[in-house]
Amino acid sequence: MGETETDFSQDLLRGADAIAQFLYGNRELGGAIYYLATSPEFPHFQLGSMLCARKSELEKWIKEQEERRGGRACNPNAAPGGNDRDS
């Protein structure tokens, strides 16, 4: 097996539970992954009926989300429209 195949197998997440573990640190949030998969922007694909994703593509997608927000982390106290309640 070549280096490229090994890299791919290390990069591949198979199943919503594995993707949830990678993104949220909790395999039990697989349902949230199926919800994200309804968005065309969420980087995923199917192998047969199994939902899959590449770690590298998910990391790139997260970075893009962060950059759209100006590099700021999500603030759970932020009011809709981007105005922080605590400011």
PDB file of N, CA, C and O in Angstrom:
ATOM      1  N   MET A   1       0.845  -1.171   0.000  1.00  0.00           N
ATOM      2  CA  MET A   1       0.000   0.000   0.000  1.00  0.00           C
ATOM      3  C   MET A   1       0.892   1.236   0.000  1.00  0.00           C
ATOM      4  O   MET A   1       1.846   1.322   0.774  1.00  0.00           O
ATOM      5  N   GLY A   2       0.575   2.204  -0.881  1.00  0.00           N
ATOM      6  CA  GLY A   2       1.385   3.404  -0.998  1.00  0.00           C
ATOM      7  C   GLY A   2       1.058   4.423   0.083  1.00  0.00           C
ATOM      8  O   GLY A   2       0.102   4.280   0.845  1.00  0.00           O
ATOM      9  N   GLU A   3       1.890   5.456   0.117  1.00  0.00           N
ATOM     10  CA  GLU A   3       1.727   6.503   1.131  1.00  0.00           C
ATOM     11  C   GLU A   3       0.392   7.233   0.970  1.00  0.00           C
ATOM     12  O   GLU A   3      -0.235   7.587   1.969  1.00  0.00           O
ATOM     13  N   THR A   4      -0.050   7.462  -0.266  1.00  0.00           N
ATOM     14  CA  THR A   4      -1.303   8.168  -0.515  1.00  0.00           C
ATOM     15  C   THR A   4      -2.488   7.398   0.046  1.00  0.00           C
ATOM     16  O   THR A   4      -3.374   7.993   0.659  1.00  0.00           O
ATOM     17  N   GLU A   5      -2.521   6.079  -0.153  1.00  0.00           N
ATOM     18  CA  GLU A   5      -3.618   5.272   0.362  1.00  0.00           C
ATOM     19  C   GLU A   5      -3.649   5.292   1.887  1.00  0.00           C
ATOM     20  O   GLU A   5      -4.723   5.349   2.485  1.00  0.00           O
ATOM     21  N   THR A   6      -2.476   5.244   2.518  1.00  0.00           N
ATOM     22  CA  THR A   6      -2.400   5.304   3.973  1.00  0.00           C
ATOM     23  C   THR A   6      -2.909   6.649   4.470  1.00  0.00           C
ATOM     24  O   THR A   6      -3.661   6.713   5.443  1.00  0.00           O
ATOM     25  N   ASP A   7      -2.497   7.731   3.797  1.00  0.00           N
ATOM     26  CA  ASP A   7      -2.956   9.062   4.176  1.00  0.00           C
ATOM     27  C   ASP A   7      -4.475   9.155   4.091  1.00  0.00           C
ATOM     28  O   ASP A   7      -5.114   9.703   4.989  1.00  0.00           O
ATOM     29  N   PHE A   8      -5.055   8.626   3.018  1.00  0.00           N
ATOM     30  CA  PHE A   8      -6.506   8.684   2.856  1.00  0.00           C
ATOM     31  C   PHE A   8      -7.211   7.913   3.970  1.00  0.00           C
ATOM     32  O   PHE A   8      -8.192   8.399   4.534  1.00  0.00           O
ATOM     33  N   SER A   9      -6.725   6.732   4.285  1.00  0.00           N
ATOM     34  CA  SER A   9      -7.385   5.936   5.318  1.00  0.00           C
ATOM     35  C   SER A   9      -7.284   6.612   6.682  1.00  0.00           C
ATOM     36  O   SER A   9      -8.187   6.475   7.506  1.00  0.00           O
ATOM     37  N   GLN A  10      -6.195   7.340   6.928  1.00  0.00           N
ATOM     38  CA  GLN A  10      -6.048   8.073   8.186  1.00  0.00           C
ATOM     39  C   GLN A  10      -6.946   9.307   8.207  1.00  0.00           C
ATOM     40  O   GLN A  10      -7.340   9.761   9.281  1.00  0.00           O
ATOM     41  N   ASP A  11      -7.276   9.855   7.040  1.00  0.00           N
ATOM     42  CA  ASP A  11      -8.065  11.080   6.903  1.00  0.00           C
ATOM     43  C   ASP A  11      -9.570  10.791   6.883  1.00  0.00           C
ATOM     44  O   ASP A  11     -10.373  11.689   7.136  1.00  0.00           O
ATOM     45  N   LEU A  12      -9.955   9.557   6.586  1.00  0.00           N
ATOM     46  CA  LEU A  12     -11.352   9.207   6.387  1.00  0.00           C
ATOM     47  C   LEU A  12     -12.091   8.955   7.698  1.00  0.00           C
ATOM     48  O   LEU A  12     -11.611   8.229   8.568  1.00  0.00           O
ATOM     49  N   LEU A  13     -13.269   9.568   7.821  1.00  0.00           N
ATOM     50  CA  LEU A  13     -14.188   9.291   8.928  1.00  0.00           C
ATOM     51  C   LEU A  13     -15.381   8.567   8.331  1.00  0.00           C
ATOM     52  O   LEU A  13     -16.004   9.058   7.390  1.00  0.00           O
ATOM     53  N   ARG A  14     -15.700   7.400   8.878  1.00  0.00           N
ATOM     54  CA  ARG A  14     -16.797   6.595   8.339  1.00  0.00           C
ATOM     55  C   ARG A  14     -17.945   6.559   9.330  1.00  0.00           C
ATOM     56  O   ARG A  14     -17.802   6.063  10.448  1.00  0.00           O
ATOM     57  N   GLY A  15     -19.083   7.086   8.911  1.00  0.00           N
ATOM     58  CA  GLY A  15     -20.287   7.082   9.732  1.00  0.00           C
ATOM     59  C   GLY A  15     -20.485   8.391  10.484  1.00  0.00           C
ATOM     60  O   GLY A  15     -19.527   9.083  10.830  1.00  0.00           O
ATOM     61  N   ALA A  16     -21.741   8.710  10.727  1.00  0.00           N
ATOM     62  CA  ALA A  16     -22.100   9.949  11.426  1.00  0.00           C
ATOM     63  C   ALA A  16     -21.523   9.977  12.840  1.00  0.00           C
ATOM     64  O   ALA A  16     -21.132  11.039  13.325  1.00  0.00           O
ATOM     65  N   ASP A  17     -21.464   8.831  13.500  1.00  0.00           N
ATOM     66  CA  ASP A  17     -20.923   8.792  14.861  1.00  0.00           C
ATOM     67  C   ASP A  17     -19.446   9.173  14.883  1.00  0.00           C
ATOM     68  O   ASP A  17     -19.007   9.896  15.778  1.00  0.00           O
ATOM     69  N   ALA A  18     -18.680   8.694  13.910  1.00  0.00           N
ATOM     70  CA  ALA A  18     -17.253   9.021  13.840  1.00  0.00           C
ATOM     71  C   ALA A  18     -17.057  10.504  13.524  1.00  0.00           C
ATOM     72  O   ALA A  18     -16.156  11.142  14.070  1.00  0.00           O
ATOM     73  N   ILE A  19     -17.889  11.046  12.654  1.00  0.00           N
ATOM     74  CA  ILE A  19     -17.803  12.468  12.322  1.00  0.00           C
ATOM     75  C   ILE A  19     -18.177  13.300  13.543  1.00  0.00           C
ATOM     76  O   ILE A  19     -17.536  14.313  13.823  1.00  0.00           O
ATOM     77  N   ALA A  20     -19.209  12.881  14.272  1.00  0.00           N
ATOM     78  CA  ALA A  20     -19.623  13.587  15.492  1.00  0.00           C
ATOM     79  C   ALA A  20     -18.514  13.557  16.537  1.00  0.00           C
ATOM     80  O   ALA A  20     -18.276  14.554  17.218  1.00  0.00           O
ATOM     81  N   GLN A  21     -17.843  12.431  16.665  1.00  0.00           N
ATOM     82  CA  GLN A  21     -16.730  12.332  17.617  1.00  0.00           C
ATOM     83  C   GLN A  21     -15.629  13.314  17.243  1.00  0.00           C
ATOM     84  O   GLN A  21     -15.059  13.974  18.112  1.00  0.00           O
ATOM     85  N   PHE A  22     -15.333  13.411  15.961  1.00  0.00           N
ATOM     86  CA  PHE A  22     -14.289  14.319  15.490  1.00  0.00           C
ATOM     87  C   PHE A  22     -14.683  15.784  15.708  1.00  0.00           C
ATOM     88  O   PHE A  22     -13.872  16.578  16.185  1.00  0.00           O
ATOM     89  N   LEU A  23     -15.922  16.145  15.362  1.00  0.00           N
ATOM     90  CA  LEU A  23     -16.348  17.545  15.455  1.00  0.00           C
ATOM     91  C   LEU A  23     -16.721  17.975  16.867  1.00  0.00           C
ATOM     92  O   LEU A  23     -16.377  19.075  17.298  1.00  0.00           O
ATOM     93  N   TYR A  24     -17.425  17.103  17.585  1.00  0.00           N
ATOM     94  CA  TYR A  24     -18.000  17.483  18.875  1.00  0.00           C
ATOM     95  C   TYR A  24     -17.378  16.772  20.068  1.00  0.00           C
ATOM     96  O   TYR A  24     -17.629  17.139  21.216  1.00  0.00           O
ATOM     97  N   GLY A  25     -16.564  15.751  19.795  1.00  0.00           N
ATOM     98  CA  GLY A  25     -16.007  14.964  20.891  1.00  0.00           C
ATOM     99  C   GLY A  25     -17.039  14.069  21.544  1.00  0.00           C
ATOM    100  O   GLY A  25     -16.865  13.641  22.685  1.00  0.00           O
ATOM    101  N   ASN A  26     -18.128  13.780  20.814  1.00  0.00           N
ATOM    102  CA  ASN A  26     -19.227  12.991  21.370  1.00  0.00           C
ATOM    103  C   ASN A  26     -19.899  12.206  20.249  1.00  0.00           C
ATOM    104  O   ASN A  26     -20.564  12.786  19.391  1.00  0.00           O
ATOM    105  N   ARG A  27     -19.726  10.897  20.259  1.00  0.00           N
ATOM    106  CA  ARG A  27     -20.321  10.028  19.234  1.00  0.00           C
ATOM    107  C   ARG A  27     -21.842  10.049  19.257  1.00  0.00           C
ATOM    108  O   ARG A  27     -22.483   9.733  18.255  1.00  0.00           O
ATOM    109  N   GLU A  28     -22.420  10.416  20.382  1.00  0.00           N
ATOM    110  CA  GLU A  28     -23.881  10.392  20.508  1.00  0.00           C
ATOM    111  C   GLU A  28     -24.562  11.533  19.756  1.00  0.00           C
ATOM    112  O   GLU A  28     -25.791  11.586  19.703  1.00  0.00           O
ATOM    113  N   LEU A  29     -23.789  12.438  19.178  1.00  0.00           N
ATOM    114  CA  LEU A  29     -24.365  13.554  18.433  1.00  0.00           C
ATOM    115  C   LEU A  29     -24.419  13.276  16.930  1.00  0.00           C
ATOM    116  O   LEU A  29     -24.403  14.201  16.118  1.00  0.00           O
ATOM    117  N   GLY A  30     -24.483  12.004  16.574  1.00  0.00           N
ATOM    118  CA  GLY A  30     -24.576  11.620  15.167  1.00  0.00           C
ATOM    119  C   GLY A  30     -25.775  12.224  14.466  1.00  0.00           C
ATOM    120  O   GLY A  30     -25.708  12.511  13.270  1.00  0.00           O
ATOM    121  N   GLY A  31     -26.872  12.423  15.182  1.00  0.00           N
ATOM    122  CA  GLY A  31     -28.058  13.040  14.591  1.00  0.00           C
ATOM    123  C   GLY A  31     -27.771  14.452  14.105  1.00  0.00           C
ATOM    124  O   GLY A  31     -28.311  14.883  13.086  1.00  0.00           O
ATOM    125  N   ALA A  32     -26.929  15.170  14.823  1.00  0.00           N
ATOM    126  CA  ALA A  32     -26.556  16.523  14.407  1.00  0.00           C
ATOM    127  C   ALA A  32     -25.786  16.486  13.093  1.00  0.00           C
ATOM    128  O   ALA A  32     -25.883  17.411  12.287  1.00  0.00           O
ATOM    129  N   ILE A  33     -25.031  15.431  12.879  1.00  0.00           N
ATOM    130  CA  ILE A  33     -24.271  15.297  11.637  1.00  0.00           C
ATOM    131  C   ILE A  33     -25.224  15.079  10.467  1.00  0.00           C
ATOM    132  O   ILE A  33     -25.027  15.648   9.394  1.00  0.00           O
ATOM    133  N   TYR A  34     -26.254  14.262  10.666  1.00  0.00           N
ATOM    134  CA  TYR A  34     -27.239  14.076   9.596  1.00  0.00           C
ATOM    135  C   TYR A  34     -27.927  15.395   9.271  1.00  0.00           C
ATOM    136  O   TYR A  34     -28.242  15.656   8.110  1.00  0.00           O
ATOM    137  N   TYR A  35     -28.163  16.228  10.278  1.00  0.00           N
ATOM    138  CA  TYR A  35     -28.748  17.546  10.033  1.00  0.00           C
ATOM    139  C   TYR A  35     -27.768  18.417   9.231  1.00  0.00           C
ATOM    140  O   TYR A  35     -28.167  19.054   8.256  1.00  0.00           O
ATOM    141  N   LEU A  36     -26.493  18.448   9.632  1.00  0.00           N
ATOM    142  CA  LEU A  36     -25.498  19.217   8.890  1.00  0.00           C
ATOM    143  C   LEU A  36     -25.385  18.734   7.445  1.00  0.00           C
ATOM    144  O   LEU A  36     -25.154  19.529   6.534  1.00  0.00           O
ATOM    145  N   ALA A  37     -25.546  17.446   7.247  1.00  0.00           N
ATOM    146  CA  ALA A  37     -25.402  16.864   5.915  1.00  0.00           C
ATOM    147  C   ALA A  37     -26.509  17.312   4.962  1.00  0.00           C
ATOM    148  O   ALA A  37     -26.393  17.112   3.753  1.00  0.00           O
ATOM    149  N   THR A  38     -27.570  17.910   5.479  1.00  0.00           N
ATOM    150  CA  THR A  38     -28.622  18.442   4.600  1.00  0.00           C
ATOM    151  C   THR A  38     -28.175  19.744   3.942  1.00  0.00           C
ATOM    152  O   THR A  38     -28.801  20.199   2.985  1.00  0.00           O
ATOM    153  N   SER A  39     -27.100  20.348   4.446  1.00  0.00           N
ATOM    154  CA  SER A  39     -26.562  21.579   3.873  1.00  0.00           C
ATOM    155  C   SER A  39     -25.566  21.228   2.773  1.00  0.00           C
ATOM    156  O   SER A  39     -24.674  20.408   2.990  1.00  0.00           O
ATOM    157  N   PRO A  40     -25.703  21.834   1.601  1.00  0.00           N
ATOM    158  CA  PRO A  40     -24.747  21.530   0.523  1.00  0.00           C
ATOM    159  C   PRO A  40     -23.331  22.010   0.822  1.00  0.00           C
ATOM    160  O   PRO A  40     -22.384  21.567   0.172  1.00  0.00           O
ATOM    161  N   GLU A  41     -23.168  22.910   1.794  1.00  0.00           N
ATOM    162  CA  GLU A  41     -21.839  23.413   2.129  1.00  0.00           C
ATOM    163  C   GLU A  41     -21.062  22.457   3.036  1.00  0.00           C
ATOM    164  O   GLU A  41     -19.834  22.523   3.093  1.00  0.00           O
ATOM    165  N   PHE A  42     -21.757  21.579   3.739  1.00  0.00           N
ATOM    166  CA  PHE A  42     -21.091  20.658   4.657  1.00  0.00           C
ATOM    167  C   PHE A  42     -20.318  19.613   3.856  1.00  0.00           C
ATOM    168  O   PHE A  42     -20.906  18.900   3.043  1.00  0.00           O
ATOM    169  N   PRO A  43     -18.993  19.513   4.077  1.00  0.00           N
ATOM    170  CA  PRO A  43     -18.160  18.615   3.264  1.00  0.00           C
ATOM    171  C   PRO A  43     -18.315  17.146   3.677  1.00  0.00           C
ATOM    172  O   PRO A  43     -17.741  16.704   4.672  1.00  0.00           O
ATOM    173  N   HIS A  44     -19.081  16.422   2.915  1.00  0.00           N
ATOM    174  CA  HIS A  44     -19.302  15.006   3.200  1.00  0.00           C
ATOM    175  C   HIS A  44     -19.584  14.283   1.889  1.00  0.00           C
ATOM    176  O   HIS A  44     -19.773  14.912   0.848  1.00  0.00           O
ATOM    177  N   PHE A  45     -19.609  12.980   1.950  1.00  0.00           N
ATOM    178  CA  PHE A  45     -19.966  12.156   0.804  1.00  0.00           C
ATOM    179  C   PHE A  45     -20.483  10.835   1.333  1.00  0.00           C
ATOM    180  O   PHE A  45     -20.383  10.553   2.527  1.00  0.00           O
ATOM    181  N   GLN A  46     -21.031  10.034   0.455  1.00  0.00           N
ATOM    182  CA  GLN A  46     -21.535   8.725   0.872  1.00  0.00           C
ATOM    183  C   GLN A  46     -20.781   7.627   0.163  1.00  0.00           C
ATOM    184  O   GLN A  46     -20.475   7.722  -1.025  1.00  0.00           O
ATOM    185  N   LEU A  47     -20.485   6.575   0.918  1.00  0.00           N
ATOM    186  CA  LEU A  47     -19.982   5.328   0.359  1.00  0.00           C
ATOM    187  C   LEU A  47     -21.111   4.337   0.576  1.00  0.00           C
ATOM    188  O   LEU A  47     -21.314   3.842   1.685  1.00  0.00           O
ATOM    189  N   GLY A  48     -21.840   4.052  -0.487  1.00  0.00           N
ATOM    190  CA  GLY A  48     -23.054   3.264  -0.324  1.00  0.00           C
ATOM    191  C   GLY A  48     -24.042   4.078   0.483  1.00  0.00           C
ATOM    192  O   GLY A  48     -24.384   5.198   0.105  1.00  0.00           O
ATOM    193  N   SER A  49     -24.498   3.531   1.580  1.00  0.00           N
ATOM    194  CA  SER A  49     -25.427   4.261   2.440  1.00  0.00           C
ATOM    195  C   SER A  49     -24.737   4.919   3.632  1.00  0.00           C
ATOM    196  O   SER A  49     -25.392   5.553   4.459  1.00  0.00           O
ATOM    197  N   MET A  50     -23.413   4.768   3.720  1.00  0.00           N
ATOM    198  CA  MET A  50     -22.673   5.308   4.870  1.00  0.00           C
ATOM    199  C   MET A  50     -22.205   6.738   4.609  1.00  0.00           C
ATOM    200  O   MET A  50     -21.558   7.021   3.600  1.00  0.00           O
ATOM    201  N   LEU A  51     -22.541   7.624   5.527  1.00  0.00           N
ATOM    202  CA  LEU A  51     -22.088   9.008   5.474  1.00  0.00           C
ATOM    203  C   LEU A  51     -20.608   9.049   5.855  1.00  0.00           C
ATOM    204  O   LEU A  51     -20.208   8.462   6.860  1.00  0.00           O
ATOM    205  N   CYS A  52     -19.804   9.733   5.061  1.00  0.00           N
ATOM    206  CA  CYS A  52     -18.362   9.810   5.304  1.00  0.00           C
ATOM    207  C   CYS A  52     -17.880  11.242   5.137  1.00  0.00           C
ATOM    208  O   CYS A  52     -18.548  12.069   4.516  1.00  0.00           O
ATOM    209  N   ALA A  53     -16.729  11.518   5.692  1.00  0.00           N
ATOM    210  CA  ALA A  53     -16.097  12.825   5.530  1.00  0.00           C
ATOM    211  C   ALA A  53     -14.599  12.656   5.715  1.00  0.00           C
ATOM    212  O   ALA A  53     -14.132  11.686   6.311  1.00  0.00           O
ATOM    213  N   ARG A  54     -13.866  13.613   5.194  1.00  0.00           N
ATOM    214  CA  ARG A  54     -12.421  13.632   5.381  1.00  0.00           C
ATOM    215  C   ARG A  54     -12.102  14.647   6.475  1.00  0.00           C
ATOM    216  O   ARG A  54     -12.620  15.764   6.460  1.00  0.00           O
ATOM    217  N   LYS A  55     -11.262  14.264   7.410  1.00  0.00           N
ATOM    218  CA  LYS A  55     -10.863  15.179   8.489  1.00  0.00           C
ATOM    219  C   LYS A  55     -10.314  16.475   7.921  1.00  0.00           C
ATOM    220  O   LYS A  55     -10.664  17.561   8.384  1.00  0.00           O
ATOM    221  N   SER A  56      -9.455  16.362   6.917  1.00  0.00           N
ATOM    222  CA  SER A  56      -8.827  17.553   6.337  1.00  0.00           C
ATOM    223  C   SER A  56      -9.859  18.504   5.738  1.00  0.00           C
ATOM    224  O   SER A  56      -9.709  19.721   5.841  1.00  0.00           O
ATOM    225  N   GLU A  57     -10.902  17.965   5.115  1.00  0.00           N
ATOM    226  CA  GLU A  57     -11.946  18.812   4.526  1.00  0.00           C
ATOM    227  C   GLU A  57     -12.810  19.450   5.612  1.00  0.00           C
ATOM    228  O   GLU A  57     -13.221  20.602   5.481  1.00  0.00           O
ATOM    229  N   LEU A  58     -13.084  18.708   6.678  1.00  0.00           N
ATOM    230  CA  LEU A  58     -13.847  19.280   7.789  1.00  0.00           C
ATOM    231  C   LEU A  58     -13.062  20.407   8.456  1.00  0.00           C
ATOM    232  O   LEU A  58     -13.632  21.442   8.800  1.00  0.00           O
ATOM    233  N   GLU A  59     -11.756  20.209   8.640  1.00  0.00           N
ATOM    234  CA  GLU A  59     -10.924  21.254   9.237  1.00  0.00           C
ATOM    235  C   GLU A  59     -10.907  22.502   8.358  1.00  0.00           C
ATOM    236  O   GLU A  59     -10.960  23.623   8.863  1.00  0.00           O
ATOM    237  N   LYS A  60     -10.834  22.303   7.037  1.00  0.00           N
ATOM    238  CA  LYS A  60     -10.851  23.430   6.101  1.00  0.00           C
ATOM    239  C   LYS A  60     -12.202  24.153   6.174  1.00  0.00           C
ATOM    240  O   LYS A  60     -12.246  25.383   6.168  1.00  0.00           O
ATOM    241  N   TRP A  61     -13.295  23.400   6.242  1.00  0.00           N
ATOM    242  CA  TRP A  61     -14.637  23.963   6.333  1.00  0.00           C
ATOM    243  C   TRP A  61     -14.787  24.779   7.625  1.00  0.00           C
ATOM    244  O   TRP A  61     -15.355  25.871   7.606  1.00  0.00           O
ATOM    245  N   ILE A  62     -14.284  24.256   8.731  1.00  0.00           N
ATOM    246  CA  ILE A  62     -14.354  24.976  10.007  1.00  0.00           C
ATOM    247  C   ILE A  62     -13.568  26.277   9.910  1.00  0.00           C
ATOM    248  O   ILE A  62     -14.034  27.322  10.363  1.00  0.00           O
ATOM    249  N   LYS A  63     -12.386  26.218   9.325  1.00  0.00           N
ATOM    250  CA  LYS A  63     -11.569  27.428   9.179  1.00  0.00           C
ATOM    251  C   LYS A  63     -12.309  28.472   8.339  1.00  0.00           C
ATOM    252  O   LYS A  63     -12.278  29.659   8.662  1.00  0.00           O
ATOM    253  N   GLU A  64     -12.965  28.043   7.277  1.00  0.00           N
ATOM    254  CA  GLU A  64     -13.750  28.967   6.447  1.00  0.00           C
ATOM    255  C   GLU A  64     -14.884  29.600   7.249  1.00  0.00           C
ATOM    256  O   GLU A  64     -15.171  30.787   7.097  1.00  0.00           O
ATOM    257  N   GLN A  65     -15.527  28.803   8.105  1.00  0.00           N
ATOM    258  CA  GLN A  65     -16.605  29.337   8.942  1.00  0.00           C
ATOM    259  C   GLN A  65     -16.058  30.402   9.886  1.00  0.00           C
ATOM    260  O   GLN A  65     -16.676  31.449  10.080  1.00  0.00           O
ATOM    261  N   GLU A  66     -14.896  30.126  10.471  1.00  0.00           N
ATOM    262  CA  GLU A  66     -14.264  31.078  11.385  1.00  0.00           C
ATOM    263  C   GLU A  66     -13.883  32.365  10.658  1.00  0.00           C
ATOM    264  O   GLU A  66     -14.078  33.461  11.183  1.00  0.00           O
ATOM    265  N   GLU A  67     -13.344  32.230   9.454  1.00  0.00           N
ATOM    266  CA  GLU A  67     -12.927  33.409   8.694  1.00  0.00           C
ATOM    267  C   GLU A  67     -14.128  34.265   8.296  1.00  0.00           C
ATOM    268  O   GLU A  67     -14.026  35.492   8.258  1.00  0.00           O
ATOM    269  N   ARG A  68     -15.254  33.637   8.003  1.00  0.00           N
ATOM    270  CA  ARG A  68     -16.466  34.394   7.679  1.00  0.00           C
ATOM    271  C   ARG A  68     -16.929  35.238   8.854  1.00  0.00           C
ATOM    272  O   ARG A  68     -17.529  36.298   8.671  1.00  0.00           O
ATOM    273  N   ARG A  69     -16.647  34.764  10.060  1.00  0.00           N
ATOM    274  CA  ARG A  69     -17.032  35.494  11.256  1.00  0.00           C
ATOM    275  C   ARG A  69     -15.926  36.456  11.691  1.00  0.00           C
ATOM    276  O   ARG A  69     -15.970  36.990  12.800  1.00  0.00           O
ATOM    277  N   GLY A  70     -14.945  36.678  10.834  1.00  0.00           N
ATOM    278  CA  GLY A  70     -13.860  37.580  11.162  1.00  0.00           C
ATOM    279  C   GLY A  70     -12.868  36.988  12.133  1.00  0.00           C
ATOM    280  O   GLY A  70     -12.191  37.721  12.854  1.00  0.00           O
ATOM    281  N   GLY A  71     -12.768  35.654  12.165  1.00  0.00           N
ATOM    282  CA  GLY A  71     -11.815  34.996  13.039  1.00  0.00           C
ATOM    283  C   GLY A  71     -12.283  34.879  14.473  1.00  0.00           C
ATOM    284  O   GLY A  71     -11.549  34.373  15.321  1.00  0.00           O
ATOM    285  N   ARG A  72     -13.505  35.342  14.764  1.00  0.00           N
ATOM    286  CA  ARG A  72     -14.012  35.286  16.135  1.00  0.00           C
ATOM    287  C   ARG A  72     -14.663  33.942  16.391  1.00  0.00           C
ATOM    288  O   ARG A  72     -15.291  33.357  15.509  1.00  0.00           O
ATOM    289  N   ALA A  73     -14.506  33.473  17.590  1.00  0.00           N
ATOM    290  CA  ALA A  73     -15.196  32.250  18.002  1.00  0.00           C
ATOM    291  C   ALA A  73     -16.666  32.587  18.212  1.00  0.00           C
ATOM    292  O   ALA A  73     -17.014  33.736  18.485  1.00  0.00           O
ATOM    293  N   CYS A  74     -17.509  31.600  18.086  1.00  0.00           N
ATOM    294  CA  CYS A  74     -18.933  31.812  18.323  1.00  0.00           C
ATOM    295  C   CYS A  74     -19.172  32.210  19.768  1.00  0.00           C
ATOM    296  O   CYS A  74     -18.603  31.613  20.682  1.00  0.00           O
ATOM    297  N   ASN A  75     -19.991  33.191  19.975  1.00  0.00           N
ATOM    298  CA  ASN A  75     -20.351  33.647  21.311  1.00  0.00           C
ATOM    299  C   ASN A  75     -21.797  33.248  21.563  1.00  0.00           C
ATOM    300  O   ASN A  75     -22.699  33.795  20.928  1.00  0.00           O
ATOM    301  N   PRO A  76     -22.043  32.310  22.474  1.00  0.00           N
ATOM    302  CA  PRO A  76     -23.415  31.877  22.724  1.00  0.00           C
ATOM    303  C   PRO A  76     -24.291  32.993  23.268  1.00  0.00           C
ATOM    304  O   PRO A  76     -25.516  32.871  23.250  1.00  0.00           O
ATOM    305  N   ASN A  77     -23.693  34.084  23.754  1.00  0.00           N
ATOM    306  CA  ASN A  77     -24.462  35.217  24.267  1.00  0.00           C
ATOM    307  C   ASN A  77     -24.704  36.286  23.220  1.00  0.00           C
ATOM    308  O   ASN A  77     -25.297  37.326  23.507  1.00  0.00           O
ATOM    309  N   ALA A  78     -24.238  36.025  21.987  1.00  0.00           N
ATOM    310  CA  ALA A  78     -24.388  37.031  20.938  1.00  0.00           C
ATOM    311  C   ALA A  78     -25.843  37.137  20.513  1.00  0.00           C
ATOM    312  O   ALA A  78     -26.531  36.133  20.333  1.00  0.00           O
ATOM    313  N   ALA A  79     -26.288  38.347  20.361  1.00  0.00           N
ATOM    314  CA  ALA A  79     -27.651  38.580  19.878  1.00  0.00           C
ATOM    315  C   ALA A  79     -27.690  38.362  18.379  1.00  0.00           C
ATOM    316  O   ALA A  79     -26.666  38.524  17.714  1.00  0.00           O
ATOM    317  N   PRO A  80     -28.844  37.998  17.822  1.00  0.00           N
ATOM    318  CA  PRO A  80     -28.944  37.850  16.373  1.00  0.00           C
ATOM    319  C   PRO A  80     -28.528  39.151  15.697  1.00  0.00           C
ATOM    320  O   PRO A  80     -28.845  40.239  16.177  1.00  0.00           O
ATOM    321  N   GLY A  81     -27.825  39.029  14.593  1.00  0.00           N
ATOM    322  CA  GLY A  81     -27.358  40.205  13.889  1.00  0.00           C
ATOM    323  C   GLY A  81     -25.933  40.568  14.242  1.00  0.00           C
ATOM    324  O   GLY A  81     -25.382  41.517  13.685  1.00  0.00           O
ATOM    325  N   GLY A  82     -25.318  39.825  15.166  1.00  0.00           N
ATOM    326  CA  GLY A  82     -23.914  40.016  15.458  1.00  0.00           C
ATOM    327  C   GLY A  82     -23.608  40.958  16.598  1.00  0.00           C
ATOM    328  O   GLY A  82     -22.435  41.136  16.923  1.00  0.00           O
ATOM    329  N   ASN A  83     -24.588  41.565  17.217  1.00  0.00           N
ATOM    330  CA  ASN A  83     -24.325  42.439  18.352  1.00  0.00           C
ATOM    331  C   ASN A  83     -24.260  41.634  19.621  1.00  0.00           C
ATOM    332  O   ASN A  83     -25.213  40.929  19.955  1.00  0.00           O
ATOM    333  N   ASP A  84     -23.158  41.720  20.336  1.00  0.00           N
ATOM    334  CA  ASP A  84     -23.003  40.980  21.584  1.00  0.00           C
ATOM    335  C   ASP A  84     -23.804  41.654  22.689  1.00  0.00           C
ATOM    336  O   ASP A  84     -23.736  42.872  22.852  1.00  0.00           O
ATOM    337  N   ARG A  85     -24.545  40.886  23.433  1.00  0.00           N
ATOM    338  CA  ARG A  85     -25.320  41.410  24.564  1.00  0.00           C
ATOM    339  C   ARG A  85     -24.419  41.896  25.675  1.00  0.00           C
ATOM    340  O   ARG A  85     -24.755  42.840  26.390  1.00  0.00           O
ATOM    341  N   ASP A  86     -23.256  41.241  25.826  1.00  0.00           N
ATOM    342  CA  ASP A  86     -22.363  41.561  26.937  1.00  0.00           C
ATOM    343  C   ASP A  86     -21.514  42.796  26.672  1.00  0.00           C
ATOM    344  O   ASP A  86     -20.829  43.274  27.576  1.00  0.00           O
ATOM    345  N   SER A  87     -21.545  43.327  25.438  1.00  0.00           N
ATOM    346  CA  SER A  87     -20.681  44.470  25.109  1.00  0.00           C
ATOM    347  C   SER A  87     -21.327  45.766  25.506  1.00  0.00           C
ATOM    348  O   SER A  87     -20.746  46.832  25.306  1.00  0.00           O
TER     349      SER A  87
END
